[in-house]
């Protein structure tokens, strides 16, 4: 376990992505994945109030509902760090939105507190002072233990932290950016240094690049069953990414583990990263991810991987 600074939240190295719960994994399948994750020592579940509103007939909240049902039926609430988000789907971060959505998330999760509550997307139309005052009120009431930011630019994150410092509001303790071996520029050019300087931690989403970094998607391989197959296969259009698969294969073979585990181990080794997010539709998929938590890549291996997508 690793501690999120300035909090009492100690988290497992893999944050289990809840985006698939209620979408590509029904409740029974989701429970099986959650059971396997908990059995492996996992305690850090990631969701959002909009998951899975992109599915016809869904309005959002399906993932939180599944997670809440599992927590209640398994009696696991006190064992888990539950993260969710507000402000996705164009909802914004006005104080009334934050309050209303937080109460709805608490109800769906069947809990009296959210452990880590993210601003899902920045809202330039709402003053940061108003957004952060609303988050601060939830923290003071005990309904939220800590707050974090997702999909913020370096400038806006810096401004938000300055507002919290000036006003005495609860401060963002973590950043959830899009970051992995093949998507590096946005995070490494500005955000990474800010996060380190401000003593935050990073919890990257799409840690496996929509599945590309599992190694399932390769030139000439067709018919991979996944809702994200098109997005993952698009990475094959860059020759550097195809070459990266060869490097990943070599290192995975040397460690007798999976390409996915090597990809996540590289991510966990990056400065400020405390727990990559990855999802699994089945316990078998999860089994392919978990070895990374105990995997130590050598400096030369990390350098090879970094250089492959430089």
Phi, psi and omega in degrees: 000149177230145184269136170280115186307145180068015176227174171253029180265113176253120192240149174292151184295344176245120172271121185281117181289125181265009182296334182277342184290123184083003178240270180274351174237119178287182186299317180297315179295320179297317178301320180297319179292315180297320177299315181294320179296313179296320180297332179276001180098004181290146181216011192233103185251132182249133178214189176199153183290344179269351180287122004238076186286357177276353180269129178308130181090351178260147181243003185098153181094353182298317180296312180301322180296316178298314180298316179299319178296318179295315180302318182289312184291329180266353182064038189255005189304315184285350179267349189245143169264113185256121178249137172215180191223158175225149176100012175270173176064023178080010182287332180079182186233037173293150183307317181293328176294313180301313181298310183296316182289325177297316179297321179293320178295317178302319180294314181295323180282348179065041186221167179258359179206148171258127185288317179223117187245117184264143158282110190295315176222149175298148178236093183292347182273351178246127179305139180303325180301320181288317179299311185288329175296323180292316176298317181300321179298319179295322178294315181296330179279352181083007179277342177225135181271324179204156181241157183211171182237144175231141176061038175261145171283164179299318181298314183289325177296317178298318179297318181297317179296322179295320178298314179300318180295318182291319186267352182076024179277162169305144188250144172302133181253350184208160176235136174246096179255168170280111186204131176195185183301330183252359177231085190245331192300311186300320182281316187285340181258072175125306183293317184302313181293322179295315180300316179295315183296323183270004177060042171265179172235162182246134179233085190288141171261167188052043180301337179249021175051055178060022179104347181300321185278012168275344182089002181288332186258116184218161176304130178085355179264123181236162171082020175291127183275107178194144175294341183256012186302319182295314180295319180293318182295335181299334179294339180289349179286346178257121182300330179297323181290324176296317178296324179302323180301323178294320178295316178299318178301314182300314184287323177297320178296318180298326181262001181053050180219191185266158174299321179299317180296321178294318180300316180288326178295321175299316182296315180296333181282351182282147181306133177078346182286125182252331181193106174296152174261132173213146181248162178214137179270342182220157174301328180295319177297319179297322179302327179287343181266321193300330182302338184297333185298332180251009186270131177246109177277142177288161180301322180292325179290317177298320180294319178299316181294317180297316182292330183296334181238022180290000000 
